[in-house]
Amino acid sequence: MLGDIFGIIALALMSVTAVLMLLRKKILKRVKNLELVRRIHVAIAAMAGLFLILHVAYFVSYPVTLAVLMGYVSAAIALVVWLTGTAFLERFRDSLYFHGTLSLSAISLMVIHSASAGLNIPFALAEFILVVTTWTVIYKTLVYMGKLKASASIKS
Protein backbone atom coordinates (compact mmCIF):
# COMPACT_ATOMS: atom_id res chain seq x y z
CA MET A 1 0.00 0.00 0.00
CA LEU A 2 2.72 2.50 0.97
CA GLY A 3 4.83 1.58 -2.07
CA ASP A 4 1.81 2.11 -4.33
CA ILE A 5 1.25 5.55 -2.83
CA PHE A 6 4.90 6.46 -3.46
CA GLY A 7 4.55 5.32 -7.07
CA ILE A 8 1.33 7.27 -7.64
CA ILE A 9 2.86 10.42 -6.14
CA ALA A 10 5.95 10.00 -8.37
CA LEU A 11 3.79 9.55 -11.47
CA ALA A 12 1.64 12.55 -10.57
CA LEU A 13 4.68 14.78 -9.99
CA MET A 14 6.29 13.66 -13.25
CA SER A 15 3.06 14.43 -15.07
CA VAL A 16 2.92 17.87 -13.44
CA THR A 17 6.44 18.68 -14.64
CA ALA A 18 5.56 17.48 -18.15
CA VAL A 19 2.44 19.66 -18.26
CA LEU A 20 4.42 22.56 -16.82
CA MET A 21 6.91 22.28 -19.68
CA LEU A 22 4.15 21.90 -22.27
CA LEU A 23 2.62 25.15 -21.04
CA ARG A 24 5.91 26.96 -20.38
CA LYS A 25 5.41 29.58 -23.10
CA LYS A 26 2.00 30.53 -21.72
CA ILE A 27 3.38 30.51 -18.17
CA LEU A 28 6.35 32.66 -19.19
CA LYS A 29 4.01 35.24 -20.74
CA ARG A 30 2.48 35.73 -17.29
CA VAL A 31 5.43 35.12 -14.99
CA LYS A 32 8.22 36.54 -17.22
CA ASN A 33 10.88 34.75 -15.21
CA LEU A 34 12.49 31.78 -17.00
CA GLU A 35 14.78 31.00 -14.09
CA LEU A 36 11.82 30.70 -11.69
CA VAL A 37 10.01 28.32 -14.05
CA ARG A 38 13.17 26.21 -14.40
CA ARG A 39 13.67 26.08 -10.63
CA ILE A 40 10.06 25.02 -10.09
CA HIS A 41 10.43 22.33 -12.77
CA VAL A 42 13.68 21.03 -11.25
CA ALA A 43 12.21 21.05 -7.71
CA ILE A 44 9.09 19.12 -8.74
CA ALA A 45 11.19 16.70 -10.81
CA ALA A 46 13.51 16.13 -7.84
CA MET A 47 10.53 15.32 -5.60
CA ALA A 48 9.22 12.96 -8.31
CA GLY A 49 12.62 11.24 -8.40
CA LEU A 50 12.62 10.87 -4.62
CA PHE A 51 9.19 9.25 -4.62
CA LEU A 52 10.20 7.01 -7.53
CA ILE A 53 13.26 5.84 -5.59
CA LEU A 54 11.06 5.16 -2.54
CA HIS A 55 8.60 3.24 -4.73
CA VAL A 56 11.33 1.07 -6.27
CA ALA A 57 13.01 0.52 -2.89
CA TYR A 58 9.70 -0.62 -1.39
CA PHE A 59 9.05 -3.18 -4.13
CA VAL A 60 12.61 -4.28 -4.96
CA SER A 61 12.14 -7.71 -3.36
CA TYR A 62 8.98 -8.56 -5.32
CA PRO A 63 9.20 -11.32 -7.94
CA VAL A 64 9.88 -10.10 -11.45
CA THR A 65 6.79 -10.14 -13.65
CA LEU A 66 6.14 -8.34 -16.90
CA ALA A 67 4.46 -5.51 -14.96
CA VAL A 68 7.41 -5.19 -12.58
CA LEU A 69 9.86 -5.35 -15.48
CA MET A 70 8.00 -2.48 -17.19
CA GLY A 71 8.32 -0.53 -13.96
CA TYR A 72 12.07 -1.09 -13.88
CA VAL A 73 12.41 -0.06 -17.53
CA SER A 74 10.41 3.12 -16.89
CA ALA A 75 12.56 3.89 -13.84
CA ALA A 76 15.70 3.46 -15.98
CA ILE A 77 14.22 5.78 -18.61
CA ALA A 78 13.44 8.28 -15.84
CA LEU A 79 17.13 8.21 -14.90
CA VAL A 80 18.05 8.98 -18.52
CA VAL A 81 15.47 11.80 -18.49
CA TRP A 82 17.24 13.24 -15.46
CA LEU A 83 20.59 13.02 -17.27
CA THR A 84 19.24 14.71 -20.42
CA GLY A 85 17.69 17.43 -18.26
CA THR A 86 21.06 18.03 -16.66
CA ALA A 87 22.65 18.09 -20.11
CA PHE A 88 20.13 20.73 -21.20
CA LEU A 89 20.98 22.89 -18.20
CA GLU A 90 24.63 22.53 -19.23
CA ARG A 91 23.67 23.76 -22.74
CA PHE A 92 24.24 20.43 -24.48
CA ARG A 93 22.82 20.73 -27.99
CA ASP A 94 19.58 18.86 -28.81
CA SER A 95 19.22 17.40 -25.32
CA LEU A 96 15.80 19.03 -24.85
CA TYR A 97 14.33 16.92 -27.68
CA PHE A 98 15.54 13.70 -26.04
CA HIS A 99 14.49 14.94 -22.61
CA GLY A 100 10.93 15.60 -23.74
CA THR A 101 10.39 12.45 -25.77
CA LEU A 102 11.93 10.21 -23.13
CA SER A 103 9.75 11.87 -20.48
CA LEU A 104 6.67 11.01 -22.50
CA SER A 105 7.89 7.44 -22.89
CA ALA A 106 8.66 7.03 -19.19
CA ILE A 107 5.29 8.41 -18.10
CA SER A 108 3.37 6.20 -20.53
CA LEU A 109 5.33 3.11 -19.45
CA MET A 110 4.60 3.97 -15.82
CA VAL A 111 0.88 4.16 -16.52
CA ILE A 112 0.98 0.82 -18.33
CA HIS A 113 3.07 -0.61 -15.47
CA SER A 114 0.39 0.57 -13.02
CA ALA A 115 -2.46 -0.88 -15.08
CA SER A 116 -0.77 -4.25 -15.53
CA ALA A 117 0.29 -4.39 -11.87
CA GLY A 118 -3.35 -4.35 -10.83
CA LEU A 119 -3.93 -0.77 -9.75
CA ASN A 120 -7.20 0.94 -10.57
CA ILE A 121 -6.09 2.22 -13.97
CA PRO A 122 -8.25 0.69 -16.72
CA PHE A 123 -6.41 -1.00 -19.57
CA ALA A 124 -8.34 1.11 -22.08
CA LEU A 125 -6.89 4.26 -20.50
CA ALA A 126 -3.40 2.76 -20.51
CA GLU A 127 -3.78 1.78 -24.17
CA PHE A 128 -5.06 5.26 -25.05
CA ILE A 129 -2.09 6.87 -23.29
CA LEU A 130 0.30 4.54 -25.12
CA VAL A 131 -1.22 5.38 -28.52
CA VAL A 132 -1.19 9.14 -27.84
CA THR A 133 2.38 8.95 -26.57
CA THR A 134 3.53 6.92 -29.56
CA TRP A 135 2.01 9.37 -32.04
CA THR A 136 3.36 12.36 -30.12
CA VAL A 137 6.87 10.90 -30.13
CA ILE A 138 6.60 10.15 -33.86
CA TYR A 139 5.39 13.70 -34.53
CA LYS A 140 8.15 15.29 -32.40
CA THR A 141 10.73 13.10 -34.14
CA LEU A 142 9.51 14.18 -37.57
CA VAL A 143 9.65 17.84 -36.50
CA TYR A 144 13.15 17.31 -35.10
CA MET A 145 14.29 15.56 -38.28
CA GLY A 146 12.87 18.46 -40.32
CA LYS A 147 14.90 20.91 -38.24
CA LEU A 148 18.03 18.82 -38.72
CA LYS A 149 17.43 18.66 -42.47
CA ALA A 150 16.85 22.42 -42.65
CA SER A 151 19.96 23.04 -40.56
CA ALA A 152 22.05 20.79 -42.82
CA SER A 153 20.79 22.53 -45.96
CA ILE A 154 21.63 25.96 -44.49
CA LYS A 155 25.21 24.88 -43.74
CA SER A 156 25.72 23.51 -47.26
C-alpha positions as CSV (number, residue, x, y, z in Angstrom):
1,M,0.0,0.0,0.0
2,L,2.7,2.5,1.0
3,G,4.8,1.6,-2.1
4,D,1.8,2.1,-4.3
5,I,1.2,5.5,-2.8
6,F,4.9,6.5,-3.5
7,G,4.5,5.3,-7.1
8,I,1.3,7.3,-7.6
9,I,2.9,10.4,-6.1
10,A,6.0,10.0,-8.4
11,L,3.8,9.5,-11.5
12,A,1.6,12.6,-10.6
13,L,4.7,14.8,-10.0
14,M,6.3,13.7,-13.2
15,S,3.1,14.4,-15.1
16,V,2.9,17.9,-13.4
17,T,6.4,18.7,-14.6
18,A,5.6,17.5,-18.2
19,V,2.4,19.7,-18.3
20,L,4.4,22.6,-16.8
21,M,6.9,22.3,-19.7
22,L,4.1,21.9,-22.3
23,L,2.6,25.1,-21.0
24,R,5.9,27.0,-20.4
25,K,5.4,29.6,-23.1
26,K,2.0,30.5,-21.7
27,I,3.4,30.5,-18.2
28,L,6.3,32.7,-19.2
29,K,4.0,35.2,-20.7
30,R,2.5,35.7,-17.3
31,V,5.4,35.1,-15.0
32,K,8.2,36.5,-17.2
33,N,10.9,34.7,-15.2
34,L,12.5,31.8,-17.0
35,E,14.8,31.0,-14.1
36,L,11.8,30.7,-11.7
37,V,10.0,28.3,-14.0
38,R,13.2,26.2,-14.4
39,R,13.7,26.1,-10.6
40,I,10.1,25.0,-10.1
41,H,10.4,22.3,-12.8
42,V,13.7,21.0,-11.2
43,A,12.2,21.0,-7.7
44,I,9.1,19.1,-8.7
45,A,11.2,16.7,-10.8
46,A,13.5,16.1,-7.8
47,M,10.5,15.3,-5.6
48,A,9.2,13.0,-8.3
49,G,12.6,11.2,-8.4
50,L,12.6,10.9,-4.6
51,F,9.2,9.2,-4.6
52,L,10.2,7.0,-7.5
53,I,13.3,5.8,-5.6
54,L,11.1,5.2,-2.5
55,H,8.6,3.2,-4.7
56,V,11.3,1.1,-6.3
57,A,13.0,0.5,-2.9
58,Y,9.7,-0.6,-1.4
59,F,9.0,-3.2,-4.1
60,V,12.6,-4.3,-5.0
61,S,12.1,-7.7,-3.4
62,Y,9.0,-8.6,-5.3
63,P,9.2,-11.3,-7.9
64,V,9.9,-10.1,-11.5
65,T,6.8,-10.1,-13.6
66,L,6.1,-8.3,-16.9
67,A,4.5,-5.5,-15.0
68,V,7.4,-5.2,-12.6
69,L,9.9,-5.3,-15.5
70,M,8.0,-2.5,-17.2
71,G,8.3,-0.5,-14.0
72,Y,12.1,-1.1,-13.9
73,V,12.4,-0.1,-17.5
74,S,10.4,3.1,-16.9
75,A,12.6,3.9,-13.8
76,A,15.7,3.5,-16.0
77,I,14.2,5.8,-18.6
78,A,13.4,8.3,-15.8
79,L,17.1,8.2,-14.9
80,V,18.1,9.0,-18.5
81,V,15.5,11.8,-18.5
82,W,17.2,13.2,-15.5
83,L,20.6,13.0,-17.3
84,T,19.2,14.7,-20.4
85,G,17.7,17.4,-18.3
86,T,21.1,18.0,-16.7
87,A,22.7,18.1,-20.1
88,F,20.1,20.7,-21.2
89,L,21.0,22.9,-18.2
90,E,24.6,22.5,-19.2
91,R,23.7,23.8,-22.7
92,F,24.2,20.4,-24.5
93,R,22.8,20.7,-28.0
94,D,19.6,18.9,-28.8
95,S,19.2,17.4,-25.3
96,L,15.8,19.0,-24.8
97,Y,14.3,16.9,-27.7
98,F,15.5,13.7,-26.0
99,H,14.5,14.9,-22.6
100,G,10.9,15.6,-23.7
101,T,10.4,12.5,-25.8
102,L,11.9,10.2,-23.1
103,S,9.8,11.9,-20.5
104,L,6.7,11.0,-22.5
105,S,7.9,7.4,-22.9
106,A,8.7,7.0,-19.2
107,I,5.3,8.4,-18.1
108,S,3.4,6.2,-20.5
109,L,5.3,3.1,-19.5
110,M,4.6,4.0,-15.8
111,V,0.9,4.2,-16.5
112,I,1.0,0.8,-18.3
113,H,3.1,-0.6,-15.5
114,S,0.4,0.6,-13.0
115,A,-2.5,-0.9,-15.1
116,S,-0.8,-4.2,-15.5
117,A,0.3,-4.4,-11.9
118,G,-3.4,-4.4,-10.8
119,L,-3.9,-0.8,-9.7
120,N,-7.2,0.9,-10.6
121,I,-6.1,2.2,-14.0
122,P,-8.3,0.7,-16.7
123,F,-6.4,-1.0,-19.6
124,A,-8.3,1.1,-22.1
125,L,-6.9,4.3,-20.5
126,A,-3.4,2.8,-20.5
127,E,-3.8,1.8,-24.2
128,F,-5.1,5.3,-25.0
129,I,-2.1,6.9,-23.3
130,L,0.3,4.5,-25.1
131,V,-1.2,5.4,-28.5
132,V,-1.2,9.1,-27.8
133,T,2.4,8.9,-26.6
134,T,3.5,6.9,-29.6
135,W,2.0,9.4,-32.0
136,T,3.4,12.4,-30.1
137,V,6.9,10.9,-30.1
138,I,6.6,10.1,-33.9
139,Y,5.4,13.7,-34.5
140,K,8.2,15.3,-32.4
141,T,10.7,13.1,-34.1
142,L,9.5,14.2,-37.6
143,V,9.6,17.8,-36.5
144,Y,13.1,17.3,-35.1
145,M,14.3,15.6,-38.3
146,G,12.9,18.5,-40.3
147,K,14.9,20.9,-38.2
148,L,18.0,18.8,-38.7
149,K,17.4,18.7,-42.5
150,A,16.8,22.4,-42.6
151,S,20.0,23.0,-40.6
152,A,22.0,20.8,-42.8
153,S,20.8,22.5,-46.0
154,I,21.6,26.0,-44.5
155,K,25.2,24.9,-43.7
156,S,25.7,23.5,-47.3
